[in-house]
Amino acid sequence: MQVQSDSSEQMIMSERLSGRVAESMFLNLLPAQVLTILIFNLNSLFNSLIVGNFSGSESLAVFGFISPLVAFHTMIIGGITSGSQFLCERYIGRGKHEKIGEICAAVIVISFCIGMILTLVYEFLSMPIASLLGAFGNSRILVSDYLRGYGWGMIPLLFSSSVIPFLKLNNDGYVTSVSVFAMLVVNCAGTLLNTFVTKRGMFGYGAVYSLSYSVFTLIVVIYYLSGKCPTRLNFRSFNRSYAKNISALGFPAMLLPLCLSLRNLIFNNVAVRISGTKAITATAILINITVFFEMFTGGIKNTVSICTGIFYDERDKKSMLEVTPIGLHFGALIHSAAYIFIFFYSRVLARLFGSENEIVPFVANALRIAPVFLLTDVAYNIITGVYKGVGRTDFINLLTIINTLIVPIPVCLVLSVLIGIDGIWISYFAGEIITVPFALFYCGKRQKHFPFKLTEWVYIPETFGISEENRLDTSIRTKADASEVSQRIVDFCQKKDFNRRMSLYCGLCVEEISVAILEHGYEELDGKIKKKEIDVRIIYESDGLSIILRDNYPNFNPVEWAKLCKPEEQMRSVGVRMVTKLAESVEYTTMSRLNQISIRINA
């Protein structure tokens, strides 16, 4: 009876720790992901507010007309960014860090070539493009003017967006922050200058947008040429195979924006035929407001995907399943509040963008109906985020096509005939109403029962993962915790038939690293009390042991610290030095305020 009781208690503790590890990682990563999306949407939001209030609703409609082009640009950027990032990860895994400079050079060449083509197209074909987007009459002229100014920013837009992953690989958060801040300042100042001083109309607004991204690009170029950047560009080694590999690896990231571009193009053309330019004005306001709130969904989806990917590599099935309800709870809470706010303040929001009195009810009606998708796409994004983390791109692509093309376009065409413009607003959330049940049906079929629990909303094979008895999860917040956890690790290793000496070194290694992180973090934070902790995970397999420590303290590489210890401090790092000497691999990574050290020891 005592053995059974101890086993049950251990299982309960493991489940609690698994959920805590997942929640801790989720909360650490989420703010940075949300902030990244918010920053790159502020330009559009500010421009729309100024244009709507001082240039009129017809000028504001321009941003609605070009929404398919924005999605198209996102497709290109997503393909380049995702493809180059995957390629870099492959070479890093093989220890070929010098290849990163060659890949970065390839990205710059690709961005320049595509950007130049787009610039020439928008400069000389702006009128036909405006017509294709559904603009007519004076709106067609306004869209054409904007595209001519906007087109000159294509090279810096593609360049600045595509090099961000390389800045992250170099941990150059400061450079990114300065570049983004300068971009926002130039955009805000230029927009106000064009509105009240130069008065160049929509061409001026487009040119300001281009200038802001050019400033971002200039700062990044200066940084790369300064010699302070670890990545060394190598244009001499550029070959077409890089472009081919980047395109192939980045294709999954291109599918969603491509589908959205086609969907928005059809929606806009149908809306114009039913209600004219005011429908596109409503679309522009709708996009700006919902994109602002969707930063949480996008941030949550990216965070879920990152967490799932990390847990997948660690074969931690329980934590992978815990991420789903955590994301759903946060997303549902935030988006429910957002929709309620939009619904009750729809008229206020319409006037905030300068809508004339006669179209305020029209815009308010759109804001009450279309944002229902804020409620439905939470589940959709969490589900696809998990499947992205485990590499199920085939299933994600299927869901994407169903959600953005197969369902909403027929719904739009049919309902727009039956009930008019409201049919288009309904089409914005029609996809998820079908797609989410489809995903749950797929999951239920694989699990052989309907997924009533939130942890069952995604399918992960039964055979996947490390069993409870072969994994130790715990956390450290104080030096006393470090000493206690060290002994637990020694006991765990000895139960798995590791020799006593190696077991002692593993426990001592974790204790020394944890204490070093705590001391370093305390100094960096000037002694301020923060909710910081170190998650420790020990994984035993037949061929060896994995030690994983994850923390949200300031960046600190404890392995390098052990190497740099003064002779009189060598005893403080004896465990770290002995374990790393015997380890097959030792990796330290830091991303989005989350540090991780992974040590692999062969049996």
N, C-alpha and C positions, 0 to 999 in steps of 0.2 A: 504493500500500500504506500509505503514511504517513497519507493522508487517511482511509482506512478505519479504521486503528488509532486515530486521534484521535477519530473519530466513535463507535467502540465504547467508548472510555474515557469519553467524555462521557456516553453513555447509561448506562453502569454507575454513574457518579457521580450522575447524575440520579436513578436508581432508589434508590440508597443514601440520598441526601438526602431524597427523597420519603418513604421509610419512616421516616427519622429525624424529619422534620417531623411526620408523623402520630403517631408514638410520643410525641414531645415534647408535642404538644398533648393527646394522650390522658392522659398521666401528670399533666399540669398540671390538667386539669379533673376527673379521677376522684375525688381525695380530697374535694373540696367536694360532689360529687354524692352520694357514699356517706354523708358526714357528715349531709347534709340529711335523707336517708331514715332514718338511724339515730336522729337526735334525735327525730323525730316518732313513732318506734316505742318509745322508751324508756318513755313513760308506760304504755302497754299492758303491756309486759314487767314493769315494776316492780309494777303493780297485780296482775297474774296471780301473781307470786311470793308476794306478801303474802297475797292472798286464798286461794291454794291451801294455804299452810302454816298459816294461822291461822283460816280460816273453813271449810275442808273442800273436798273434791272437787266436791260438789254446787254449792257457790257458785262454784267455778272454772268449772264447766260453763256458767255464764251467759255468759262471754266467747265460748264456742263457739256458743251459741245466737244471739247477736247478730251473728255474723260476716257474715250477709247484709246487715244494716243498715249495718255499717261500710263494706262495699263500695258500698252505695247512697249513703252520704254522700260517699264518694270520687268516685262518679260525678258528683254535683252539684258538688263542689268542682273536679273536673277540668274540667267543662264551663265553669264560670265563669272559672276561672284561664286555661285555654287560649284560650277565646274572647276574653277581655279582652286577653290578651297579643298575640294576632294583630291585634286591632283597634288596639292601641297602636303596633305595628310599622308598620302601614299609615300611620297619621297621622305617625309620626316620619319615615318615608320621604318624605312629602309636605311635611315641614317644619312641620307643624301641632302643635307641642309643647303648646300650650295645651289641646288636646283631651284630653290625658291626665288632667287634673283632672276633666273631665266624665265620662270613662269610669270613673275611680275612684269618683266619686260614684254612678254607675249601679250599679257592683259592690256598693257598700255598701247601696244601696236593695234590690237583688235579694237579697243575703244576708240582710238584715233580714226581708224578706217571707217568703222560703222558711223561714228559721229559726223565725219565729213560728208558721208553720203546723205545722212538725214538733214544736215545743214543745207546742202544744195537742193534737196527735195523740197524743204519748207520754204526756201528762198524763191525758187522758180515755179513751184507747183502749189503755192498756198491756196489759190482760189479753187482749183479742182478738189483739193483735199477738204476745204471748208464745205463744199457742196456734198462731198461724200459723207461728211460727218452729219449732214442733215440741215446745215445752216442755209438760210435763204434771205433775200433782200438785204437790208442794212446789216443784219447779223452775219451774213456771209462776208461782208467787207471787214467787220470787226474781228472775226475769227482769222481771216487772212492776214490782217495787220499784226495780230498777236503772234501768229506762227512765224512771221518773218523775223520778229525780234527774238522770239523764243528759240528759233532754230539755231541761232549763233551760240547757244549754250549747250548744244548737244555733245560736243567733244568734252567740255569740262564736266557736264552732268554724268556721262558714262564713266569718265576717268575717276572722278571723285567717289562715285558710288562703288566702283569696282576695286579700288585700292584699299578700302576700309578693312577687308579681311586681312590684308598684309600688315596694316597698322596694328591690328589686334594680335597677329602672330608675333609682332615685335614688342607687344605690351606698350605701344605708344599711345596710351589713352590721352596723355596731355596734348599731343599734336592733334589728335582727332577733336578734342574739346575746343582747342583754340581755332581750328579750321571751321568747325560748325558754328561757333560763336561769331566769328568774323563774317561768315556767310549770312547769318540771320541779321546782323547789324547792317550790312550792305543792302540786303533786300528791303528791310524796313525803311532805312533812310532813303534809298532810291525810289521806293514806291511812293513815299510822301513827297519827295522832290518832284516826281513826275506828275503827281496829282495837283500840287499847288504852285509849282514854279515852271517847269519846262512844258507841261501839258501836251505831251506827245501821244496821248491816247493809249490804245491797246498795244500799239507797237512799242511804246515806251515801257509799259508794264512787262512785256515779253523780254525786252532788252535788259531791264533791271534783273529779272529772273536769271538771265544768262550771265550777267555780270557777277551776281552773288556766287554762283557756282564756279566762275572763273577765279574768284578770290580764294575759294576753298582749294582749288587745284593749284594755284600759285604757292600757297603756304606749304602744301604737301610736296610739291616739286622742290622748293627751297630746302625742305627737310631732307629729302632723298639726296640732294646734291651736296649737302653740308658735311657729309661723312659721318654724322652721328647715328644714322640709321643702320642697324645690323644687316639688313638685306642689301646686298650689292647688285644693282641692276646689271644684266649681261645681255645687251642687244646683239652681240656678235654670235651668240649661240641660239638665236631665235630660228625656229623652223616651223613649217606648217603643221607638223604633227602635234605641236602644243595646241594650236587653234582647234584641230580636229578633236583632240582628247577633251579639251575644255567644253566644246559644244556637246559631245556625247555624254559627258558626266553631268553637265548642267541642264540637260533636256527636261528632267522631271520638274525642276524649278521653273521652267518656262511655260509649262502647260497651263497652270492656273491663270496667270496674267493674260495669256493668249486667249483663253476661253472668256475671261472677263472682258477683254477688249472687243471680242465678237459680240458678246451679250449686250454690252453697253451701246455698241454701234446700232444694233437692232432696236433696242429700247428707245434710243434717242430719235431714230427715224420714225418709229411708230408714234412716239409722244408728240413730235412736231406736227404730224398729220392730224392728230386729234385736237390738240390745244395750242399749237403754235409755240412761239418763243417762250411764253410764260411757263410752259412745262419744263423747258430746259433750265430756266432760272430756278425753278423749284428743285430740279435735279442737282444743280450746282450747290444750292444751300443744303440739300439732303446729304450730298456726298461730304461736304465740309464738316457738318455736324456729326454724322455717323462715323466718319473716319477718326474724328477726335476721340470718340468713345471706343471705337474699335481698336485703338492702340492697346487697350487692356486685353482684348481677345487675341490680337496678334502677339502681344507680349506673353500672355499665358500659353498660347500655342507653341511659341518658340521655346519657352521655358520647359514645358512638358516634353517637347521633342529632345531637348538637350539632356534633361534628367533621364528620360527613357533610354537614350543612347548610352549614357554613362552606366546606368544600371544593367543595360543589356550586355555591355562589355564585361561587367562584373558578374554576369549570370545571376543577378539578384531579382528573381521573379516577383517576390513579395513586394519589394519597393517599387518595381515597375507598375504593379497593380495598384499600389497605394497612390501613385501620382494622379491617376484618373479622377478619383473622387475629390482630391485636393483641388485640382484644376477646375472641376465642375462646380464645386462649392464657391470658390472665389469668383469664377466667371459669372455664375448665375446671380450671385449677390450684386456684383458690380453692374451687370447689364440690366437686371431688373430695375435697379435704382435709376439707371440711365434712361431706360425707356419710359418709366413713370415721369421723370423730369421732362423729357422731350414732349410727351403726350400733353401734359398740363400746361407747359410753357411754349407750346408750338407757335402761338401768335407772337409772343415776345421774341422768340428766336427768328421768326420771319422778319420782324421789324429790325432786329439787330443787324441784319444784312442789307438794310435799306430798302426793303420791299415796299412798293407803293400800296396805298390803302386798298385799291381795287383787287390786287392779287394776294393780299395777306391771307384771306380765307382759303384760297387755292393752295398756297404754299403750306399753310397750317394743316390742311387735309392730308397732303403728301407726308408731312412729318408725323402724323398720327398713325398712318397705315404702314408705310414702307419700313420704318425702323423696328417693326416686329421681328425682323431678321436678327436683331441684337439678342433676342431671347432664344432663337432657334440655332444660331450658328455657334453658340457656346459649345454645345455638345458635339457639333460637327467638327469644330476646330480641335477640341480635345482628342477626339477619336483619331482624326488624321494626324495629330501631333504625335500620338503614341505609335501609330503605325509607321510614321516617318522615322522615329527613333529606332525602330527595330528593322528598318530597311525594306518595308513592304510597299515599295513605290508603285508596283503594279496595281495593287488594290486602291491606293491613294489616287492614281490616275483615273481609275474607273469611277470612283466617287466624285472626283472633280468634274468629269465630263457630265455625269448625271446631274450634279448639283448646279452647274453653270450653263449647260447647253440643252441637254435632253429634256429636262423638266421645265425650266423657266421660259424658254423661248416659245414653245407651243402654248403654255399658259398665257403668256403675254399676247400672242396673236389672237387667241380665242376670246379671252376676257376683255381685251380692248375693244372688240366688236360688240360684245354683249353689254358691258357696263361702262365703257369709255376709259378715261384716264386712270380711274381707280384700278382697273385691271393691270396696268403697268406697275402701280405701287405694290399690288399684291404679289406680282411676279418676283419682287425682290426677295421675298422669304419663301416662295413656293418650293424652291429646290431643296432646302433643308428638311421641309416637312416630309418629303419622300426619301431623301438620302439617309437621314439618321435612322428611320425604321429599317431601311435596307441594310445598313451597316450592322444594326442590332440583330436582324434576321440572320445575316451571315455568321455573326458571332455565336448566336444561339444554335445554329445548325452545326457548327464545329464543336461546340461544347455539349451538344445533345440535350440542352435545356435552355429555356428563355433566360437571358441575363437580367434577373430582377435586381441584383446587387450592382452598385456602381463599379465595384472592383471587377465585375465580369463584363463590362461594356466593350472590352477589347479582347481579342483572342490571342493567347500565348500558349503554345503547346504544353501539354502536361509534362512531357519529358524534359522541358527546358528548366534550367536553374540549378542552384546549389542547395542541397538539403539542409535543414535546420541544424543537424548535428555536425555538419561540416563547415559551419559559419559562426563567427562570433561578431556581434554588433554591440557597440557601446559608445559612450561619449565622454569627453574630458573638458572640464571648465576650470579646474584648479590643480595645483601641484599635488594635492592629496589624492585627487581623482587619478592623476597620472600614475602614482605609485600603486594604487589599488588595481587599476586596469593592467598594469605591467604584470602583476602576479596572476591575474586571470588569464593573460595570454600565455604565460609560462605553463600553467595548468592545462590549458587547451592544447598547446603544442605537444606536451608530454602524453596526453591522452591519444594523440594521433601518431604516437611512436617516433616523434622527433627525439634525437638524443638530448640529454639534459643540458649539455653545454650550449647547443644551438637554441634550445627553448629559452634558456636564460638570456642569451644574446638578443633574441627576438623581443622578449619582454622589456629588456633594458633599452633596446633601440627605440621602441615606441615611447617609453618614458622620457628618454633624453630629447627626442624630437619634440614631444608635446611640451615639455618644460621650456625648451628653447623658443618654441612658437609663442607660448604664454608670456615669457619674459620680453621677447621682441615686440609682441603686440601691445603689451602694457606700456612699454616705452614709447612706441609710435603713437599711442592714443593718449599720451600724457597722463596716464593713470585714471582716465575717465571710465566710469562703469558702463560697459556696453554689453549687449546680449550677444556674446561671442562664445563659440564652442568649437571643439575639435571632434569630428566624427571618426571613429576608428572601426575598420572592418578587416577581419582576418578570414581568409578563405582557404580551406584545405582541399586539395585534390590529390589523386593518386600519384601525380608526377611532381608535386611540390606545394608550396605555400605562397599566398599573396598577402602582403600587408598594404593596406590602403588607409591613408590619413587625409581627411578633408577638413578645411577650416575656412572661416570668413574673417580672419584677421588680415592686417596689412600684408602685402607680398613679402614672402620670406622663404628662401630655399635652405632648409635645414641640412641638406647634404653638403652644399657649398660651405655652410657655416662650420660643419665638422672638419672639413679640409683646411679651413683657415684658422682654426683654434690655435691659440698660442701654446708653446710647449708646456707651460705650467697649467694649462687648462685641458690638456689631452684626456685626462681621466673623465672629464665631463661628457666626452663623446666617444668613449671606447666602444659602446654597443653599436652606435651608428656606423663607425668605421669598420667594425668587424663584420656586421651584417652586409653592408654595401660591398665589402671586399669579396664576400662569398656569394653575393646575389647574382642571378643571371642578368637582371636588368633593374635599373633604378631610374624612374622618370618623375620630374617635377613639372607641373603645368599650372598656369594661373589664367583664369578667364572670368570676366564679369564679377570681380570681387570674390571669387572662389578659388582657393589654392588646393592643389591635390598632389600628394606624393605617393607613388606606387612602387613597391619593391617586390620582385619575384624571386623566390628561392627554390631551387630544384631539390627534389627529395634525395 
